[in-house]
Amino acid sequence: MSLTNSCTFKGNLAAEPDTIFLEKERPGESDFITNFRIAVNEYRKNKDGQWETSDTLWIKVSTFGYLAEKLADRTLQKGQEVVVHGKLRLVKYNDKNGNPGMSLELRADDVVPGKLPKGKIQAEEGPEFGPEEATAHA
């Protein structure tokens, strides 16, 4: 059995995705990077038997190239459900005071939009996936 670094999370967008367009040195070449965060909630039953949020895991997600370009073309909204699949990476950085730090980031290979938050209208035509269908397509 071979072990790989592969994860799938279902959560809600913390904000609209941020897309960066990078011009490459050769004419006609370009690349896209799209970043966003998702909130993954864990639920448990309270003493009254009602479901409640017990913990929320915040995950930074990055996409590159064709996937990032396609996400830039879609209308993804804060609060929208998404299923993301990819690999976890440890990212080193320096904070504003120059102190070194590390964080986990999911480099997504696939992003499947799900339901929009209540009161929102689907901006583009096409199939809408619920959580069960989205997981099956991820």
Residue, then its C-alpha position, 0 to 999 in steps of 0.5 A: m500500500s502506498l501512502t500519498n499526501s492527499c486531502t479532501f475538505k468540504g467547507n465554506l468560503a471565508a471571502e471571495p477568492d483573490t486571483i493574481f495574474l502573472e505576466k511571463e517573460r515570453p510574449g503570450e504566456s501568462d499564469f494565474i494564482t487564485n487563493f482563498r480560505i475555507a472554514v471547515n466546521e465540526y459538529r457534535k450533539n449537545k446535551d439536548g440532542q441538538w447539533e452544534t458547531s464544536d470546532t472550526l478549522w480555517i484552511k488556506v487554499s491555493t490554486f495555480g494555472y488552468l484551475a486558478e484561471k477557471l476559478a477566476d471566471r466563476t462567481l464564487q461568493k463568501g459563505q458558498e460551500v466548496v469541496v477542495h482536493g489537493k496536497l498539504r504543504l508547509v509554507k515558511y514565511n516572515d511576519k511583519n516584524g521579520n519573525p519566521g513562521m510556518s503555516l499549512e496550505l492546501r495546494a488544490d488540484d480540484v475545487v467543486p463549488g456547492k450550494l450558495p448561501k441562503g438568499k443568494i442566486q446562482a450566477e451562472e447556468g449549469p449543474e448545481f452540486g449539493p454536498e453529496e453530489a460534489t463529493a462524488h465528483a471531487 
